[in-house]
Each structure stands twice: as C-alpha cells, then as structure tokens.
Amino acid sequence: MNIEYLKTIIVMRQQEFPVPLIEREIPLPIDYKRIITVPGVRRCGKSSKMELVVNSLLAQGTPKENILWIGFDDERLISMKREELDSIIQAYRELYPQIELSQVYFFFDEIQLIEGWEFFVLRIFKHYSKHIYVSGSNASMLSAELRSSLRGWADDYETYPLSFKEYCLFKGINYSSYNEKDRALIRNAFKAYNNEGGFPEPVLTENPFQKLRLLQGYFDTMLLKDLAEHYGISNTEVLRYFLKRIMENITKPTSIRNIHNDIKSRGLKVSKDVLYDWVNHACEIFLLLRVPNYSRSLQKIENSQPKYYCIDNGLRDAVILPQSLDDGKKLENTVFLELKRRMMPSDKIYYFQGKTECDFVIQKGINIESLIQVSWNINEKETRDREIKGLMEASGTTGCQNLLIITVDDDEEIVLEDKRIRVIPAWKWILSLN
C-alpha cells in the first residue's frame, strides 16, 4: 500500500473536522477504553455517530492531529489486504513522529471490507491505543466469532436509521412539549415518519422525487454490492424479485417454500436452499430482520416459519411501490424497529402463534417482560376483539401480565377478567421510553 496515499487520506480527513451534524439520541462513549464497534445498515448514520465523537473530542481540546480516520470504502483502498494494514500506522508515524500512539483516537469506517481486520485492531488496542472505533455494514460484526477474536474487548453499539425522537430533532420539532399545538405537530410528524422512515439524508430531503431516488439507490447498492458482489450472486433479477416478495410480506409468517413455488411458476430457476441462503444474507447486511415464533421448545422455534421486518419503511415503499395503503404493516414495522433499538444483548423478540396471534413477545433475560399487539386502530369490533384475544391467549401461555396495544392514535385502558390492557398511541409510547 502506497504510504503517500495514506498520508494524504489521513490529513485530508483531519481538515474536514469538525463536521456540522445533528446529535443522535444514543451517543457513542468517549474514553471508554474498549473497542467500540458500530454495526448497522448502509447509510443509517454510523459514520456520523463516529464523527460526533470527533466533534466532542475537538470541543474538549483534542488536537486534530490526534485523530486518525480511515474510510475503507475509499476507492484508493479497495484492494487493501490485511497484511497491508500496518502501513496505516507507518503513515501516521511519519506524519506525526512526536505524537504517542496512546494519545491517538483511531476511527476505522466500513472496516468489514478488509478480511481479518479484527486482528489488526486488537493489536492496536493491546499495544498502542485504547481509543478505537470501528463501523461496518455487515452482521458479522455482531458475531460470536468476532467477539472471540477481539478477546472480549469490544462493545457493540448497533445503529439503526433515525428513531422518531431523532426524526423530530432533524425536523426541528419539539417532541417534549405538552402544548396542544405542538402535540398536534407531533402526531402529524409521526404519521409522516411512519411512511418515510428514518434514513438521515432522505429525511432532510424535501423533494419527494429526490427522496425516492435516494432510497432506490440505497437498495440497488445493497442488492448489487452488499449481496451480489460480496456473496457471489449472479442471478440478480431473481434476487430482486425474492427480496420484494419478502418485503411485501412483512409482519406475517413467511414461507420460503411458497415463494420458491411462485418463482418456479414464473419459469425462473433457483433452488430452495439458495433462497434460504439469500434471506440469511439479507439479514446479515441488516436489510431484513428476523423474528421467530415463541415456544418453550428450541426445536419448535427453529422449525417454525419466522416473520421478517424491513430496516426502514421508506426504503420498503421505494422498492415495492405499494398500490394500496398498508399503514398498519408499516406501524408494526416501526414498533418493531423501536423495540430493536432498545434491546439489551440478552433480550429477545418473538411473535406468538396459537389459536390466535400476538405480534410481539418481549423476553428480558429469562422472563417474558411484555406482550404487544400493533393495530392502526381498534375502532371496529372485529379488530378490537382479535387484538384482545391474541393478548389474552399469549398471556395465558407465557404468564405475562404486562399487556399493550399500540395504535396510531387510540388511548385508553381495557379491563378484562383480571387483566388490564393499555392502549396507547405509537408516538406517545415511543416518546415515553427511557
């Protein structure tokens, strides 16, 4: 690797700081003396969260020269190999021989593009500096194998597109106000958020056509680069159709076998096993997120049909261009993403399927902490009865008494037998979370 290239990259990046940014709800820690890994879907704001750390460091008096930032998606570094990573340290030392590496903050953006990067990072941590941040757009950064390679020195700060609180910050909406006028703005903002999702750049883009093009571009990059190129998939048109079928079916148990039969009926050739690989890869790049069926039997969990959710409602709409309103599906997707943002590493999310269905079973440690139904509204008796019956059956099976129905605007309490069911608007539920 050309040392002069690396020197140029390091210095040019230093000159770009500080970067004007809007704060995120959950910041990354500073001087934590752990390897901070920031996994998440492409374009969701991982780099910005690390840039916010740089801004804070500069505000505290850290010199720019003590910031070493390398973005591995730079075309000049595309062919870089693991054994060449040491040239980064060499380039920095030649630039700043007077600075001790223990005082340097290392930021490695999209580092998953370099195979074996974790051994390089661990060596820096053990021998040079305790200030290391790494980001990546692949779920291998969350894997048990990676944590083993980093010897337990890494903490994950998984990043998602904007939460509703962050969306309000980006839009300049005071979400903490109790003024009735502001509350009306918040309710309308939530409906917009439920449709357009939370990818930062599209949220800040006013032109609907430009917003659509951005989101379609994100999907094409995930399809062609993160999936087809990375996993060696040549049949991209079938892959595109397959992903659209899963995205159309979010919130419902998904049968890969049925989708395979549909693809075959269209005269297209792909094996069922390949489809299972593809959906796993889509989860690995954070495009899709899988929720298993709840059971006390691990074997039944593994053998049941999972549900899939999409990383962003706006992205999903831009891809499938739905012909009819599916606000209820998108509301459930929004609630799921908020649950994921708030999860601790040991927490789990399931759905319940018995004679009836409950959308979310939330397990914290060994305990079922809450049961949640999501419905756009419960105005119709049939809908109301269905949501209540699902909660009651799931409560009887799990023993959980914390029962919740999340809607777009309903707010009440239902008392049935010896159980209380809280009905709450989604925007209020999200804003009340700590």
Steps between C-alpha positions, in 0.01 A plus 500: 500500500637841399595687818462841331138416409429417862663822623278698264188317615582558868577872462208577269259335743642697792442822309128419463440502877293613681199390296168685552260229616173451686539304822375141523290366785752243628859631462811287489716503816826691521816382683325173583819295450314239297490427128175669390342316207219678311315251278193593298339525159665709230423877517329489840745742666782281637770733370313804632485349848878456492538854362299625798764341723769687306306827543478440875872423521589820315267699725683355801835617363630190321717614204393395150838334458399247765209379284577217256198428277511246218192426287550166329232572241750747346573378145874533566472235773270253322777247438663533843591172671524413868880482486510857368310650794825570685578761236229716661702514821819564303339788306372661820835470675677663207250785510510552877812338651463714815152367593478190719260246351342457843360854454355430156130432433458242223185499283466223243189545284353205301791286615311176430620537139845381614504129582670427831486864618419398858854372565648834395257692719565275799876551465455880498281473810742277690824677408427859395166667578180435698302745283366299205173531308407271211186496284367249251193413294505126560357298787826304525601792724244369750608138475622280782810422292592869481449552872726200558765646266491831690549311829199662664642853462226623264156650570234521228301820442267379228364793298166532322340769284361790701264434788188715520668720762795551265263562209342781704845646572586491128168670418529760777193372689489537879391149597512571876240779491159449664349794309194375309616666177838326529327171577306532174829558318648192667206280397524619139878458505462142617269416211757646259781309675302176479489546122840643411717319752820624657797493263662837584567641154151428359343643819683828433401494130181694427452403135294174490656388171854549630405319821368205297814489283725501806317208660489300178874566464561364851314182413683456169835537678399244763380265227792531260791569733417367846318189378584413138866604503583401857326162495562416134133511389464527122121462468424855611156532339368196686670631815322834456161332456562274800586793728194693384278201581639484855464876544138485384434230760645678804311442829378157382663155536695445181526169316811482282351184348195694375716776354715233330188348342393846379842562345491160325151573364647805329750281314796618708761260631640513850519234770314524830829465691640800314196706605567411864859618451380824341265590784779429749731731305232772493487478880880509517507840327215624726252543212263250662456402864365161607254428783439135600181347637489478881522158657655345809650241263816607316427241231155648435649850478754381242239312295232771497450754223657834603368846435721753326507876548670762284770735628304806381145576385609762248747260341234229480248732333762622253575139402155340481300817411184369673175546309285515812530642849676274746539746786434225754791293370727801511386585854591148614835534324561834676419350842728204432792726407452702819499178703826400329661834579421453870613139528782389726725221365316234704150616397295311243196581283256230389150487358234271647287267291235283658130500419554874475809714446691757704740722311785527750614298799782687674739289704753665733741251649292193583174693555227601255488874567211611279252399231421749225237520228523762224197621304440824309183540707256282692183684403333196341373233741655217296844661513468585869393147591781345294773707664364436852462124443860478376627671813287288732613171347867606500464617860354164600786314332787718624363622832580860406261767632654806331264533202512777242318596180682766296294695246544820305278713727283297743560558869308303765514213748309175457419287805406142421462230765802559725720657230564861401590586142657839430409651163743776403586705189831397343645851517423525871639149566826582323545839666431354844780241470814574699 
